[in-house]
Amino acid sequence: MNLSVFYPAPAGLPVPVNPPRGDDEIYSLVSGTDWRQVLQLGSDGLVRAGALWLYGFLDEAHRLTQQDSSSEGAYWHALVHRSEGDFNNALY
């Protein structure tokens, strides 16, 4: 694949998508929910990571995405890096 089509990005892009950080109540709700039961999943790490990312808990989401070696885990890991403004690490 020729990455020159995507990198470097056109002028003005990419920009970090950095959701505002939620409060302790939101963190407790997201962290304490058994997403496996709610969504009938075998593993809920990426759902939890996505919910944490959505509410701005980037460090916590980053840790979870790094633990998943699937292509979906790599995708979410890249999204977290983009949110941090770390576009070079988002490439792999």
Backbone atoms as SQL, in Angstrom:
CREATE TABLE atoms (id INTEGER PRIMARY KEY, chain TEXT, resi INTEGER, resn TEXT, atom TEXT, x REAL, y REAL, z REAL);
INSERT INTO atoms VALUES
  (1, 'A', 1, 'MET', 'N', 0.843, -1.181, 0.000),
  (2, 'A', 1, 'MET', 'CA', 0.000, 0.000, 0.000),
  (3, 'A', 1, 'MET', 'C', 0.887, 1.243, 0.000),
  (4, 'A', 2, 'ASN', 'N', 0.519, 2.208, -0.778),
  (5, 'A', 2, 'ASN', 'CA', 1.263, 3.452, -0.865),
  (6, 'A', 2, 'ASN', 'C', 0.678, 4.449, 0.144),
  (7, 'A', 3, 'LEU', 'N', 1.402, 4.674, 1.238),
  (8, 'A', 3, 'LEU', 'CA', 0.915, 5.569, 2.285),
  (9, 'A', 3, 'LEU', 'C', 0.981, 7.039, 1.904),
  (10, 'A', 4, 'SER', 'N', 1.667, 7.375, 0.801),
  (11, 'A', 4, 'SER', 'CA', 1.785, 8.785, 0.434),
  (12, 'A', 4, 'SER', 'C', 0.425, 9.402, 0.123),
  (13, 'A', 5, 'VAL', 'N', -0.571, 8.570, -0.173),
  (14, 'A', 5, 'VAL', 'CA', -1.919, 9.084, -0.412),
  (15, 'A', 5, 'VAL', 'C', -2.518, 9.613, 0.901),
  (16, 'A', 6, 'PHE', 'N', -2.115, 8.988, 2.022),
  (17, 'A', 6, 'PHE', 'CA', -2.700, 9.328, 3.318),
  (18, 'A', 6, 'PHE', 'C', -1.774, 10.118, 4.217),
  (19, 'A', 7, 'TYR', 'N', -0.470, 10.005, 3.995),
  (20, 'A', 7, 'TYR', 'CA', 0.481, 10.616, 4.908),
  (21, 'A', 7, 'TYR', 'C', 1.594, 11.267, 4.116),
  (22, 'A', 8, 'PRO', 'N', 1.960, 12.489, 4.325),
  (23, 'A', 8, 'PRO', 'CA', 1.298, 13.361, 5.296),
  (24, 'A', 8, 'PRO', 'C', -0.078, 13.784, 4.815),
  (25, 'A', 9, 'ALA', 'N', -0.905, 14.113, 5.760),
  (26, 'A', 9, 'ALA', 'CA', -2.283, 14.499, 5.462),
  (27, 'A', 9, 'ALA', 'C', -2.313, 15.848, 4.752),
  (28, 'A', 10, 'PRO', 'N', -3.404, 16.134, 4.051),
  (29, 'A', 10, 'PRO', 'CA', -3.539, 17.452, 3.423),
  (30, 'A', 10, 'PRO', 'C', -3.420, 18.574, 4.456),
  (31, 'A', 11, 'ALA', 'N', -3.072, 19.747, 3.973),
  (32, 'A', 11, 'ALA', 'CA', -2.907, 20.903, 4.866),
  (33, 'A', 11, 'ALA', 'C', -4.138, 21.072, 5.753),
  (34, 'A', 12, 'GLY', 'N', -3.899, 21.294, 7.029),
  (35, 'A', 12, 'GLY', 'CA', -4.987, 21.488, 7.975),
  (36, 'A', 12, 'GLY', 'C', -5.493, 20.198, 8.589),
  (37, 'A', 13, 'LEU', 'N', -5.055, 19.065, 8.068),
  (38, 'A', 13, 'LEU', 'CA', -5.459, 17.770, 8.609),
  (39, 'A', 13, 'LEU', 'C', -4.207, 16.970, 8.917),
  (40, 'A', 14, 'PRO', 'N', -4.224, 16.016, 9.753),
  (41, 'A', 14, 'PRO', 'CA', -5.326, 15.665, 10.637),
  (42, 'A', 14, 'PRO', 'C', -5.362, 16.577, 11.858),
  (43, 'A', 15, 'VAL', 'N', -6.464, 16.585, 12.491),
  (44, 'A', 15, 'VAL', 'CA', -6.616, 17.326, 13.744),
  (45, 'A', 15, 'VAL', 'C', -7.007, 16.329, 14.832),
  (46, 'A', 16, 'PRO', 'N', -6.531, 16.534, 16.055),
  (47, 'A', 16, 'PRO', 'CA', -6.907, 15.615, 17.118),
  (48, 'A', 16, 'PRO', 'C', -8.397, 15.681, 17.415),
  (49, 'A', 17, 'VAL', 'N', -8.999, 14.521, 17.575),
  (50, 'A', 17, 'VAL', 'CA', -10.385, 14.432, 18.042),
  (51, 'A', 17, 'VAL', 'C', -10.260, 14.124, 19.519),
  (52, 'A', 18, 'ASN', 'N', -10.372, 15.139, 20.329),
  (53, 'A', 18, 'ASN', 'CA', -10.080, 14.992, 21.741),
  (54, 'A', 18, 'ASN', 'C', -11.318, 15.311, 22.566),
  (55, 'A', 19, 'PRO', 'N', -12.133, 14.291, 22.874),
  (56, 'A', 19, 'PRO', 'CA', -13.344, 14.544, 23.649),
  (57, 'A', 19, 'PRO', 'C', -13.012, 15.093, 25.031),
  (58, 'A', 20, 'PRO', 'N', -13.865, 15.942, 25.566),
  (59, 'A', 20, 'PRO', 'CA', -13.618, 16.453, 26.923),
  (60, 'A', 20, 'PRO', 'C', -13.708, 15.317, 27.942),
  (61, 'A', 21, 'ARG', 'N', -12.867, 15.405, 28.959),
  (62, 'A', 21, 'ARG', 'CA', -12.819, 14.358, 29.989),
  (63, 'A', 21, 'ARG', 'C', -14.068, 14.427, 30.866),
  (64, 'A', 22, 'GLY', 'N', -14.691, 13.266, 31.063),
  (65, 'A', 22, 'GLY', 'CA', -15.874, 13.167, 31.911),
  (66, 'A', 22, 'GLY', 'C', -15.521, 13.259, 33.385),
  (67, 'A', 23, 'ASP', 'N', -16.544, 13.235, 34.208),
  (68, 'A', 23, 'ASP', 'CA', -16.315, 13.317, 35.651),
  (69, 'A', 23, 'ASP', 'C', -16.205, 11.914, 36.255),
  (70, 'A', 24, 'ASP', 'N', -15.991, 11.869, 37.577),
  (71, 'A', 24, 'ASP', 'CA', -15.809, 10.591, 38.273),
  (72, 'A', 24, 'ASP', 'C', -17.031, 9.692, 38.160),
  (73, 'A', 25, 'GLU', 'N', -18.212, 10.285, 38.121),
  (74, 'A', 25, 'GLU', 'CA', -19.437, 9.482, 38.019),
  (75, 'A', 25, 'GLU', 'C', -19.498, 8.746, 36.681),
  (76, 'A', 26, 'ILE', 'N', -19.168, 9.439, 35.618),
  (77, 'A', 26, 'ILE', 'CA', -19.150, 8.818, 34.285),
  (78, 'A', 26, 'ILE', 'C', -18.102, 7.713, 34.250),
  (79, 'A', 27, 'TYR', 'N', -16.915, 7.993, 34.807),
  (80, 'A', 27, 'TYR', 'CA', -15.850, 6.989, 34.813),
  (81, 'A', 27, 'TYR', 'C', -16.300, 5.734, 35.560),
  (82, 'A', 28, 'SER', 'N', -16.912, 5.919, 36.698),
  (83, 'A', 28, 'SER', 'CA', -17.392, 4.768, 37.475),
  (84, 'A', 28, 'SER', 'C', -18.449, 3.982, 36.716),
  (85, 'A', 29, 'LEU', 'N', -19.344, 4.677, 36.053),
  (86, 'A', 29, 'LEU', 'CA', -20.402, 4.021, 35.289),
  (87, 'A', 29, 'LEU', 'C', -19.809, 3.195, 34.138),
  (88, 'A', 30, 'VAL', 'N', -18.913, 3.802, 33.367),
  (89, 'A', 30, 'VAL', 'CA', -18.307, 3.106, 32.227),
  (90, 'A', 30, 'VAL', 'C', -17.454, 1.934, 32.704),
  (91, 'A', 31, 'SER', 'N', -16.651, 2.163, 33.730),
  (92, 'A', 31, 'SER', 'CA', -15.751, 1.121, 34.228),
  (93, 'A', 31, 'SER', 'C', -16.494, 0.008, 34.946),
  (94, 'A', 32, 'GLY', 'N', -17.577, 0.337, 35.608),
  (95, 'A', 32, 'GLY', 'CA', -18.294, -0.650, 36.402),
  (96, 'A', 32, 'GLY', 'C', -19.334, -1.454, 35.645),
  (97, 'A', 33, 'THR', 'N', -19.615, -1.088, 34.417),
  (98, 'A', 33, 'THR', 'CA', -20.622, -1.805, 33.633),
  (99, 'A', 33, 'THR', 'C', -20.029, -3.103, 33.087),
  (100, 'A', 34, 'ASP', 'N', -20.764, -4.177, 33.219),
  (101, 'A', 34, 'ASP', 'CA', -20.347, -5.463, 32.636),
  (102, 'A', 34, 'ASP', 'C', -20.864, -5.501, 31.199),
  (103, 'A', 35, 'TRP', 'N', -20.054, -4.952, 30.301),
  (104, 'A', 35, 'TRP', 'CA', -20.449, -4.838, 28.896),
  (105, 'A', 35, 'TRP', 'C', -20.617, -6.203, 28.253),
  (106, 'A', 36, 'ARG', 'N', -19.929, -7.214, 28.775),
  (107, 'A', 36, 'ARG', 'CA', -20.086, -8.574, 28.233),
  (108, 'A', 36, 'ARG', 'C', -21.529, -9.030, 28.396),
  (109, 'A', 37, 'GLN', 'N', -22.103, -8.757, 29.559),
  (110, 'A', 37, 'GLN', 'CA', -23.485, -9.171, 29.808),
  (111, 'A', 37, 'GLN', 'C', -24.470, -8.288, 29.044),
  (112, 'A', 38, 'VAL', 'N', -24.246, -6.981, 29.075),
  (113, 'A', 38, 'VAL', 'CA', -25.166, -6.044, 28.423),
  (114, 'A', 38, 'VAL', 'C', -25.249, -6.313, 26.923),
  (115, 'A', 39, 'LEU', 'N', -24.094, -6.552, 26.295),
  (116, 'A', 39, 'LEU', 'CA', -24.038, -6.705, 24.842),
  (117, 'A', 39, 'LEU', 'C', -23.824, -8.148, 24.397),
  (118, 'A', 40, 'GLN', 'N', -23.814, -9.064, 25.342),
  (119, 'A', 40, 'GLN', 'CA', -23.623, -10.487, 25.064),
  (120, 'A', 40, 'GLN', 'C', -22.342, -10.718, 24.259),
  (121, 'A', 41, 'LEU', 'N', -21.226, -10.306, 24.851),
  (122, 'A', 41, 'LEU', 'CA', -19.909, -10.425, 24.224),
  (123, 'A', 41, 'LEU', 'C', -19.036, -11.399, 24.996),
  (124, 'A', 42, 'GLY', 'N', -18.067, -11.966, 24.314),
  (125, 'A', 42, 'GLY', 'CA', -17.088, -12.799, 24.990),
  (126, 'A', 42, 'GLY', 'C', -16.058, -11.952, 25.728),
  (127, 'A', 43, 'SER', 'N', -15.741, -10.797, 25.160),
  (128, 'A', 43, 'SER', 'CA', -14.777, -9.874, 25.754),
  (129, 'A', 43, 'SER', 'C', -15.302, -8.456, 25.590),
  (130, 'A', 44, 'ASP', 'N', -15.109, -7.654, 26.600),
  (131, 'A', 44, 'ASP', 'CA', -15.655, -6.291, 26.522),
  (132, 'A', 44, 'ASP', 'C', -14.585, -5.209, 26.589),
  (133, 'A', 45, 'GLY', 'N', -13.314, -5.587, 26.435),
  (134, 'A', 45, 'GLY', 'CA', -12.235, -4.608, 26.559),
  (135, 'A', 45, 'GLY', 'C', -12.335, -3.455, 25.584),
  (136, 'A', 46, 'LEU', 'N', -12.652, -3.750, 24.324),
  (137, 'A', 46, 'LEU', 'CA', -12.709, -2.670, 23.335),
  (138, 'A', 46, 'LEU', 'C', -13.966, -1.827, 23.472),
  (139, 'A', 47, 'VAL', 'N', -15.063, -2.430, 23.904),
  (140, 'A', 47, 'VAL', 'CA', -16.273, -1.633, 24.155),
  (141, 'A', 47, 'VAL', 'C', -16.000, -0.663, 25.298),
  (142, 'A', 48, 'ARG', 'N', -15.372, -1.178, 26.344),
  (143, 'A', 48, 'ARG', 'CA', -15.024, -0.332, 27.489),
  (144, 'A', 48, 'ARG', 'C', -14.047, 0.767, 27.055),
  (145, 'A', 49, 'ALA', 'N', -13.036, 0.388, 26.244),
  (146, 'A', 49, 'ALA', 'CA', -12.059, 1.367, 25.759),
  (147, 'A', 49, 'ALA', 'C', -12.742, 2.448, 24.926),
  (148, 'A', 50, 'GLY', 'N', -13.671, 2.036, 24.053),
  (149, 'A', 50, 'GLY', 'CA', -14.388, 3.009, 23.234),
  (150, 'A', 50, 'GLY', 'C', -15.240, 3.954, 24.068),
  (151, 'A', 51, 'ALA', 'N', -15.888, 3.418, 25.091),
  (152, 'A', 51, 'ALA', 'CA', -16.706, 4.260, 25.964),
  (153, 'A', 51, 'ALA', 'C', -15.819, 5.216, 26.759),
  (154, 'A', 52, 'LEU', 'N', -14.686, 4.723, 27.230),
  (155, 'A', 52, 'LEU', 'CA', -13.755, 5.605, 27.948),
  (156, 'A', 52, 'LEU', 'C', -13.231, 6.693, 27.018),
  (157, 'A', 53, 'TRP', 'N', -12.881, 6.317, 25.780),
  (158, 'A', 53, 'TRP', 'CA', -12.399, 7.296, 24.799),
  (159, 'A', 53, 'TRP', 'C', -13.462, 8.356, 24.529),
  (160, 'A', 54, 'LEU', 'N', -14.705, 7.915, 24.375),
  (161, 'A', 54, 'LEU', 'CA', -15.806, 8.826, 24.083),
  (162, 'A', 54, 'LEU', 'C', -15.948, 9.904, 25.155),
  (163, 'A', 55, 'TYR', 'N', -15.643, 9.538, 26.403),
  (164, 'A', 55, 'TYR', 'CA', -15.764, 10.482, 27.512),
  (165, 'A', 55, 'TYR', 'C', -14.429, 11.096, 27.916),
  (166, 'A', 56, 'GLY', 'N', -13.410, 10.968, 27.053),
  (167, 'A', 56, 'GLY', 'CA', -12.162, 11.685, 27.260),
  (168, 'A', 56, 'GLY', 'C', -11.176, 11.048, 28.213),
  (169, 'A', 57, 'PHE', 'N', -11.376, 9.805, 28.576),
  (170, 'A', 57, 'PHE', 'CA', -10.429, 9.108, 29.442),
  (171, 'A', 57, 'PHE', 'C', -9.385, 8.415, 28.557),
  (172, 'A', 58, 'LEU', 'N', -8.503, 9.238, 27.983),
  (173, 'A', 58, 'LEU', 'CA', -7.583, 8.747, 26.961),
  (174, 'A', 58, 'LEU', 'C', -6.543, 7.777, 27.499),
  (175, 'A', 59, 'ASP', 'N', -5.961, 8.067, 28.652),
  (176, 'A', 59, 'ASP', 'CA', -4.947, 7.163, 29.208),
  (177, 'A', 59, 'ASP', 'C', -5.542, 5.802, 29.505),
  (178, 'A', 60, 'GLU', 'N', -6.726, 5.797, 30.084),
  (179, 'A', 60, 'GLU', 'CA', -7.385, 4.545, 30.429),
  (180, 'A', 60, 'GLU', 'C', -7.757, 3.753, 29.169),
  (181, 'A', 61, 'ALA', 'N', -8.277, 4.449, 28.159),
  (182, 'A', 61, 'ALA', 'CA', -8.623, 3.798, 26.898),
  (183, 'A', 61, 'ALA', 'C', -7.366, 3.271, 26.209),
  (184, 'A', 62, 'HIS', 'N', -6.286, 4.036, 26.278),
  (185, 'A', 62, 'HIS', 'CA', -5.029, 3.626, 25.662),
  (186, 'A', 62, 'HIS', 'C', -4.534, 2.311, 26.257),
  (187, 'A', 63, 'ARG', 'N', -4.559, 2.203, 27.570),
  (188, 'A', 63, 'ARG', 'CA', -4.110, 0.971, 28.224),
  (189, 'A', 63, 'ARG', 'C', -4.921, -0.235, 27.753),
  (190, 'A', 64, 'LEU', 'N', -6.236, -0.078, 27.649),
  (191, 'A', 64, 'LEU', 'CA', -7.085, -1.188, 27.223),
  (192, 'A', 64, 'LEU', 'C', -6.844, -1.578, 25.765),
  (193, 'A', 65, 'THR', 'N', -6.683, -0.594, 24.893),
  (194, 'A', 65, 'THR', 'CA', -6.484, -0.923, 23.481),
  (195, 'A', 65, 'THR', 'C', -5.144, -1.597, 23.251),
  (196, 'A', 66, 'GLN', 'N', -4.131, -1.247, 24.036),
  (197, 'A', 66, 'GLN', 'CA', -2.818, -1.878, 23.893),
  (198, 'A', 66, 'GLN', 'C', -2.855, -3.351, 24.270),
  (199, 'A', 67, 'GLN', 'N', -3.805, -3.745, 25.089),
  (200, 'A', 67, 'GLN', 'CA', -3.900, -5.131, 25.534),
  (201, 'A', 67, 'GLN', 'C', -4.576, -6.035, 24.505),
  (202, 'A', 68, 'ASP', 'N', -5.180, -5.457, 23.481),
  (203, 'A', 68, 'ASP', 'CA', -5.904, -6.239, 22.486),
  (204, 'A', 68, 'ASP', 'C', -5.080, -6.321, 21.207),
  (205, 'A', 69, 'SER', 'N', -4.681, -7.529, 20.814),
  (206, 'A', 69, 'SER', 'CA', -3.812, -7.690, 19.643),
  (207, 'A', 69, 'SER', 'C', -4.575, -7.889, 18.336),
  (208, 'A', 70, 'SER', 'N', -5.902, -7.750, 18.373),
  (209, 'A', 70, 'SER', 'CA', -6.699, -7.925, 17.154),
  (210, 'A', 70, 'SER', 'C', -6.614, -6.695, 16.260),
  (211, 'A', 71, 'SER', 'N', -7.111, -6.825, 15.022),
  (212, 'A', 71, 'SER', 'CA', -7.152, -5.650, 14.132),
  (213, 'A', 71, 'SER', 'C', -8.065, -4.572, 14.685),
  (214, 'A', 72, 'GLU', 'N', -9.134, -4.988, 15.363),
  (215, 'A', 72, 'GLU', 'CA', -10.031, -4.000, 15.986),
  (216, 'A', 72, 'GLU', 'C', -9.300, -3.254, 17.104),
  (217, 'A', 73, 'GLY', 'N', -8.473, -4.000, 17.849),
  (218, 'A', 73, 'GLY', 'CA', -7.677, -3.359, 18.903),
  (219, 'A', 73, 'GLY', 'C', -6.709, -2.345, 18.322),
  (220, 'A', 74, 'ALA', 'N', -6.077, -2.694, 17.185),
  (221, 'A', 74, 'ALA', 'CA', -5.161, -1.764, 16.523),
  (222, 'A', 74, 'ALA', 'C', -5.900, -0.519, 16.041),
  (223, 'A', 75, 'TYR', 'N', -7.116, -0.708, 15.539),
  (224, 'A', 75, 'TYR', 'CA', -7.937, 0.422, 15.070),
  (225, 'A', 75, 'TYR', 'C', -8.228, 1.382, 16.222),
  (226, 'A', 76, 'TRP', 'N', -8.696, 0.838, 17.340),
  (227, 'A', 76, 'TRP', 'CA', -9.013, 1.687, 18.494),
  (228, 'A', 76, 'TRP', 'C', -7.755, 2.314, 19.074),
  (229, 'A', 77, 'HIS', 'N', -6.654, 1.583, 19.041),
  (230, 'A', 77, 'HIS', 'CA', -5.386, 2.128, 19.524),
  (231, 'A', 77, 'HIS', 'C', -4.992, 3.341, 18.675),
  (232, 'A', 78, 'ALA', 'N', -5.179, 3.225, 17.364),
  (233, 'A', 78, 'ALA', 'CA', -4.877, 4.351, 16.473),
  (234, 'A', 78, 'ALA', 'C', -5.784, 5.542, 16.758),
  (235, 'A', 79, 'LEU', 'N', -7.059, 5.282, 17.029),
  (236, 'A', 79, 'LEU', 'CA', -7.972, 6.389, 17.354),
  (237, 'A', 79, 'LEU', 'C', -7.524, 7.127, 18.607),
  (238, 'A', 80, 'VAL', 'N', -7.084, 6.372, 19.599),
  (239, 'A', 80, 'VAL', 'CA', -6.604, 7.002, 20.832),
  (240, 'A', 80, 'VAL', 'C', -5.373, 7.847, 20.532),
  (241, 'A', 81, 'HIS', 'N', -4.438, 7.304, 19.738),
  (242, 'A', 81, 'HIS', 'CA', -3.245, 8.089, 19.387),
  (243, 'A', 81, 'HIS', 'C', -3.623, 9.354, 18.632),
  (244, 'A', 82, 'ARG', 'N', -4.612, 9.272, 17.755),
  (245, 'A', 82, 'ARG', 'CA', -5.063, 10.478, 17.043),
  (246, 'A', 82, 'ARG', 'C', -5.617, 11.503, 18.027),
  (247, 'A', 83, 'SER', 'N', -6.341, 11.035, 19.016),
  (248, 'A', 83, 'SER', 'CA', -6.901, 11.944, 20.018),
  (249, 'A', 83, 'SER', 'C', -5.806, 12.639, 20.806),
  (250, 'A', 84, 'GLU', 'N', -4.694, 11.939, 20.990),
  (251, 'A', 84, 'GLU', 'CA', -3.556, 12.515, 21.709),
  (252, 'A', 84, 'GLU', 'C', -2.727, 13.433, 20.809),
  (253, 'A', 85, 'GLY', 'N', -3.038, 13.441, 19.516),
  (254, 'A', 85, 'GLY', 'CA', -2.254, 14.230, 18.569),
  (255, 'A', 85, 'GLY', 'C', -0.994, 13.509, 18.116),
  (256, 'A', 86, 'ASP', 'N', -0.886, 12.219, 18.427),
  (257, 'A', 86, 'ASP', 'CA', 0.285, 11.410, 18.088),
  (258, 'A', 86, 'ASP', 'C', 0.014, 10.663, 16.778),
  (259, 'A', 87, 'PHE', 'N', 0.061, 11.395, 15.668),
  (260, 'A', 87, 'PHE', 'CA', -0.338, 10.849, 14.379),
  (261, 'A', 87, 'PHE', 'C', 0.652, 9.826, 13.826),
  (262, 'A', 88, 'ASN', 'N', 1.933, 9.944, 14.174),
  (263, 'A', 88, 'ASN', 'CA', 2.899, 8.955, 13.693),
  (264, 'A', 88, 'ASN', 'C', 2.593, 7.576, 14.264),
  (265, 'A', 89, 'ASN', 'N', 2.265, 7.497, 15.545),
  (266, 'A', 89, 'ASN', 'CA', 1.928, 6.209, 16.147),
  (267, 'A', 89, 'ASN', 'C', 0.566, 5.703, 15.679),
  (268, 'A', 90, 'ALA', 'N', -0.270, 6.572, 15.185),
  (269, 'A', 90, 'ALA', 'CA', -1.574, 6.157, 14.683),
  (270, 'A', 90, 'ALA', 'C', -1.469, 5.442, 13.332),
  (271, 'A', 91, 'LEU', 'N', -0.329, 5.537, 12.677),
  (272, 'A', 91, 'LEU', 'CA', -0.164, 4.921, 11.364),
  (273, 'A', 91, 'LEU', 'C', -0.095, 3.411, 11.407),
  (274, 'A', 92, 'TYR', 'N', 0.449, 2.859, 12.469),
  (275, 'A', 92, 'TYR', 'CA', 0.576, 1.406, 12.515),
  (276, 'A', 92, 'TYR', 'C', -0.559, 0.860, 13.306);
